[in-house]
Amino acid sequence: MLAGAEHVRDCVRLVVRMPADESRPRLSFDRLAETFDDQRSLPPAAVGALHDAFAALVDEGLATMCEPGAGTGRIAIPALAAGFEVAALDISAPMLATLRHRLDTLPELVGRCEIVVGDATSLPFGDDRFDVGVLAQVLYLIPAWQLALDELIRVVRPGGRVLLVQERTHMSPALAAWDAAWREAVESVGHRPIPQEPDDATAAAALSERTIALTESALASWTFGQTVAEALDGLDRMRPLFDTLSDDAWATAVSSFRRWQRGSGLSLDVPLDGTVTLTVVSGIVPPRR
Ligand SMILES: C[S@@+](CC[C@H](N)C(=O)[O-])C[C@H]1O[C@@H](n2cnc3c(N)ncnc32)[C@H](O)[C@@H]1O
């Protein structure tokens, strides 16, 4: 498996593509489209809870949804299954191709999903077009994330909902130490992490400033983890996720990290674990001024 908390649960965040003309590291999901669902699938109970939350909105008469950054459809598919018509937009055509393949096996849903390659900061939809807008694990990938939030609010009608689906993670002390040491090891050889901005609280505060009647509900919680031995075994499998590092830099990072582990007091059977709480923050779009 993978090395630390992000790597256990969220390894895709670590793939950095940095165009020469940009100072901020960027993340492309193109190469991850085929493995994303294996690495990031939600537990069945969480999918069921999401479905029920979306079904409650359908029962209120909300029918259309826009999801910028929809990826492979982890969120869009439960929304479709609950009865929504969904516009699934993403900047990565390969991620959307995976969604399309998944929908091919779900003929009862495919007719209600519009798949659009596009940028969340410039949505190709008119004002007030949707009843609901959803953003899940995407704002931190967008430097102009406030613009993406404003764009989503623009395309959701007044009285409609904007939802942030957040996976709030709590790491055990052992995993937190492991994660920090791994970051230090790869950053010391030149890896540039994506800034985790906005964090969940900042995103919720930004939604609160733009909408009314903000609510927050925890839909499901689950644990994740592996032992130190399993995490060490998985280090090599992480290599493709650090393709901006040379082989020498990678080898240096791994050996300094292994040195850290041997001196850390974390023996091979120590669990590196944590919990995730799937949380939905929801605001109502106010009347336009
Ligand atoms: C971590 S995945 C989350 C996918 C989906 N929302 C989910 O929760 O399963 C982030 C997705 O956002 C997409 N993305 C990143 N920047 C984007 C942008 N500016 N506009 C649209 N999509 C973007 C990526 O291509 C990727 O598919």
The ligand as an SDF file (V2000), in Angstrom:
LIG
                    3D

 27 29  0  0  0  0  0  0  0  0999 V2000
  -10.2550   14.3740   -6.5190 C   0  0  0  0  0  0  0  0  0  0  0  0
  -11.1450   14.3110   -8.0350 S   0  0  0  0  0  0  0  0  0  0  0  0
  -12.8080   14.3380   -7.4210 C   0  0  0  0  0  0  0  0  0  0  0  0
  -13.8090   13.8320   -8.4160 C   0  0  0  0  0  0  0  0  0  0  0  0
  -15.2410   13.7660   -7.8940 C   0  0  0  0  0  0  0  0  0  0  0  0
  -15.7520   15.0780   -7.5620 N   0  0  0  0  0  0  0  0  0  0  0  0
  -15.2880   12.8500   -6.6820 C   0  0  0  0  0  0  0  0  0  0  0  0
  -15.4470   13.3280   -5.5650 O   0  0  0  0  0  0  0  0  0  0  0  0
  -15.1080   11.6440   -6.8880 O   0  0  0  0  0  0  0  0  0  0  0  0
  -10.9670   15.9780   -8.6590 C   0  0  0  0  0  0  0  0  0  0  0  0
  -11.4710   16.1550  -10.0800 C   0  0  0  0  0  0  0  0  0  0  0  0
  -11.4950   17.5450  -10.3460 O   0  0  0  0  0  0  0  0  0  0  0  0
  -11.0630   17.7430  -11.6790 C   0  0  0  0  0  0  0  0  0  0  0  0
  -10.6140   19.1460  -11.8560 N   0  0  0  0  0  0  0  0  0  0  0  0
   -9.4840   19.7170  -11.3940 C   0  0  0  0  0  0  0  0  0  0  0  0
   -9.4400   21.0220  -11.7450 N   0  0  0  0  0  0  0  0  0  0  0  0
  -10.5680   21.2710  -12.4420 C   0  0  0  0  0  0  0  0  0  0  0  0
  -11.1100   22.4260  -13.0760 C   0  0  0  0  0  0  0  0  0  0  0  0
  -10.4590   23.6090  -13.0480 N   0  0  0  0  0  0  0  0  0  0  0  0
  -12.2910   22.3300  -13.7070 N   0  0  0  0  0  0  0  0  0  0  0  0
  -12.9570   21.1420  -13.7480 C   0  0  0  0  0  0  0  0  0  0  0  0
  -12.4920   20.0140  -13.1750 N   0  0  0  0  0  0  0  0  0  0  0  0
  -11.3230   20.0670  -12.5130 C   0  0  0  0  0  0  0  0  0  0  0  0
   -9.9840   16.7100  -11.8760 C   0  0  0  0  0  0  0  0  0  0  0  0
   -9.7160   16.4550  -13.2460 O   0  0  0  0  0  0  0  0  0  0  0  0
  -10.5880   15.5190  -11.1290 C   0  0  0  0  0  0  0  0  0  0  0  0
  -11.3620   14.7170  -11.9940 O   0  0  0  0  0  0  0  0  0  0  0  0
  1  2  1  0
  2  3  1  0
  2 10  1  0
  3  4  1  0
  4  5  1  0
  5  6  1  0
  5  7  1  0
  7  8  2  0
  7  9  1  0
 10 11  1  0
 11 12  1  0
 11 26  1  0
 12 13  1  0
 13 14  1  0
 13 24  1  0
 14 15  1  0
 14 23  1  0
 15 16  2  0
 16 17  1  0
 17 18  1  0
 17 23  2  0
 18 19  1  0
 18 20  2  0
 20 21  1  0
 21 22  2  0
 22 23  1  0
 24 25  1  0
 24 26  1  0
 26 27  1  0
M  CHG  2   2   1   9  -1
M  END
$$$$
